[in-house]
Amino acid sequence: MTLNRIPALFMRGGTSKALVFLARDLPAEQVERDRIFLAAMGTPDPNGRQLDGMGGGISSLSKVCILGRASREDADIDYTFAQIGVGRAEVDYAGNCGNMSSAMGPAALELGLVPPPAGPEAAVRLHNTNTGKIIVARFPVRDGLLDPEGDFAIDGVAGQAAPIRLEFLEPGGAKTGRLLPTGHAVDDLSLPDGTTIRASLVDAANPCVFVAAADMDKTGAEGPDDLVGDAAFMDRMEAIRRAGSVLMGLTPDIEAAAAMPSLPKVAMVAPAADSVTLSGAVIPAGEMSLLVRMISMEQPHRAVPITGAICLAAATRVTGSVPQMAVTEQAGAVVVGHPSGTTVVDAEITQADGMAFAKSATIYRTARTLFAGEVRFRLS
């Protein structure tokens, strides 16, 4: 075994954490990069805890981000996201992480990829190479770096910090080229057990499959532990995800869909209802637009992935979609009720001649650098 070290930041972005590397510090070959990422995060771990690495044992805490010089004239930096498995040696580049996107502008300043702004606010244009989309991150600065102080709070993260505004430009068709990959607001998915289920297949920021909680014999207010303890439910949601992957054209068949667990995301939605968060707080139905319970990397998410929230907001603007039918009030931004609280997100959609186009989506997060230095890992 050889002990290795490499410069890195360890950052929180929204409700996720990731190791952040500069592309120039990594080997050019993807196979060698993947070996480093797995070793640094402590994957694979049959115990599911990643105690011998920087991972946290769940998908939202097992991530890597790579920053480099921009390859496009309309961007300031290139940003590549990698989802690292926990129990299995998987490095998945299929989609983006919206939560970690909030940390990439501040990271670019800290790593010297962009100059400090002349004024009190930075605006960094991120080119996410996973989706080919541009995200504009706007945030306050002090002494050339992200201002560590602020009064903005997000559910799932203790304390307050400076707000980071993320503007996803033309987020539709991130992986398939179309906001509605099949051209329909609703499709009937055929499942291996011979049943069918109505679903909305939407591709904005990351592709997602949305089904009604009632069609899953659920309320939509269940907690993650309740869901993961229902093996039949989890198996059916995975079957829905795989069938949606094939119908969206992300994978050619069910077997290939099984081998790409990160995309599409799969979620059940329900009309707004009183619900209890993981911290025990009660969210009244009147403080949300709808409920969502999303599955990420075959685990119930403890909040909602930001790209998933953006896709959901876009879906609520599509006439006749499953999410749109769950929302009773369409005015203003969408307030998404999830296991940790609520997330406010907005999306601008145009529809004409049976086509739907996503112009933009906006969400606010917070971020913080947890450490800067070297990550050490062992390669066999």
JOTA-V456264 format. One record per backbone hydrogen bond with DSSP energy under -1.0 kcal/mol. NH is the residue of the N-H (numbers start at 1). CO is the residue of the C=O. E is the energy in kcal/mol with one decimal. If there is no record, write none. Layout:
BEGIN
<<NH CO E> <NH CO E>>
END
This chain:
BEGIN
<<2 379 -1.9> <4 377 -3.4> <6 375 -1.6> <8 373 -2.4> <9 20 -2.2> <10 371 -2.6> <11 18 -2.5> <12 368 -2.8> <13 16 -2.1> <14 366 -3.1> <16 13 -1.9> <17 60 -1.9> <18 11 -2.2> <19 63 -1.9> <20 9 -3.0> <21 65 -2.9> <23 67 -3.1> <25 22 -1.5> <26 23 -1.5> <33 29 -2.1> <34 30 -2.9> <35 31 -1.6> <36 32 -1.7> <37 33 -2.6> <38 34 -2.6> <39 35 -2.1> <40 36 -2.9> <41 37 -2.0> <42 38 -1.1> <43 38 -2.7> <45 86 -2.1> <48 45 -2.0> <53 50 -1.5> <54 40 -2.3> <55 41 -1.5> <56 61 -1.0> <61 58 -1.8> <62 59 -1.4> <64 82 -2.3> <65 19 -2.7> <66 80 -2.6> <67 21 -2.6> <68 78 -1.9> <75 72 -1.3> <76 125 -2.8> <77 125 -1.5> <78 68 -2.4> <79 127 -2.8> <80 66 -2.5> <82 64 -2.8> <83 92 -2.9> <84 62 -2.2> <85 90 -3.0> <90 88 -2.1> <92 83 -2.8> <101 97 -1.3> <102 99 -1.1> <103 100 -1.2> <107 103 -2.2> <108 104 -2.2> <109 105 -1.6> <110 106 -2.3> <111 107 -2.5> <112 109 -1.1> <113 108 -2.2> <114 108 -1.2> <122 139 -3.0> <124 137 -2.6> <126 135 -3.5> <127 77 -2.4> <128 133 -2.4> <129 79 -2.0> <132 128 -2.3> <135 126 -2.4> <136 167 -2.5> <137 124 -2.8> <138 165 -2.4> <139 122 -1.8> <141 120 -2.4> <142 145 -2.9> <145 142 -1.6> <147 140 -2.3> <152 161 -2.3> <157 154 -1.8> <161 152 -2.4> <164 365 -2.9> <165 138 -2.6> <166 363 -3.0> <167 136 -2.5> <168 361 -3.0> <169 134 -2.2> <170 359 -2.3> <173 203 -2.9> <183 180 -1.3> <187 199 -3.3> <189 197 -2.9> <191 195 -3.0> <194 191 -2.2> <197 189 -1.6> <199 187 -2.7> <200 210 -2.3> <202 208 -2.2> <203 179 -2.8> <204 206 -1.1> <205 171 -2.2> <206 204 -2.3> <208 202 -3.2> <209 265 -2.3> <210 200 -2.4> <211 267 -2.3> <213 269 -3.0> <216 213 -1.5> <217 214 -1.4> <218 213 -2.4> <227 223 -1.9> <228 224 -2.8> <229 225 -1.3> <230 227 -1.6> <234 230 -2.4> <235 231 -2.5> <236 232 -2.1> <237 233 -2.6> <238 234 -2.1> <239 235 -2.1> <240 236 -2.4> <241 237 -2.5> <242 238 -2.4> <243 239 -2.3> <244 240 -2.6> <245 241 -2.3> <246 242 -1.8> <247 243 -2.2> <248 244 -2.4> <250 245 -2.1> <251 245 -1.1> <257 253 -2.0> <258 254 -2.2> <259 255 -1.2> <260 257 -1.2> <265 207 -2.2> <266 295 -1.2> <267 209 -2.7> <268 293 -2.2> <269 211 -2.4> <270 291 -1.8> <275 283 -1.8> <277 281 -3.0> <278 339 -2.1> <280 277 -1.7> <283 275 -3.3> <287 284 -2.0> <288 285 -1.5> <289 335 -3.4> <290 335 -1.2> <291 270 -3.0> <292 337 -2.4> <293 268 -2.2> <295 266 -3.2> <296 299 -3.2> <299 296 -1.2> <301 294 -3.2> <309 305 -2.6> <310 306 -2.5> <311 307 -2.3> <312 308 -2.4> <313 309 -2.6> <314 310 -2.4> <315 311 -2.4> <316 312 -2.1> <317 314 -1.1> <318 315 -1.5> <321 318 -2.0> <325 321 -2.1> <334 345 -2.8> <336 343 -3.1> <337 290 -2.8> <338 341 -3.0> <341 338 -1.4> <343 336 -1.8> <345 334 -2.6> <346 362 -2.1> <348 360 -2.7> <350 357 -2.7> <352 355 -2.2> <355 352 -2.1> <357 350 -2.7> <359 348 -2.7> <360 348 -1.0> <361 168 -1.5> <362 346 -2.2> <363 166 -1.8> <365 164 -2.4> <368 12 -2.2> <370 10 -2.9> <371 10 -1.5> <373 8 -2.4> <375 6 -2.6> <377 4 -1.9> <379 2 -1.8>>
END
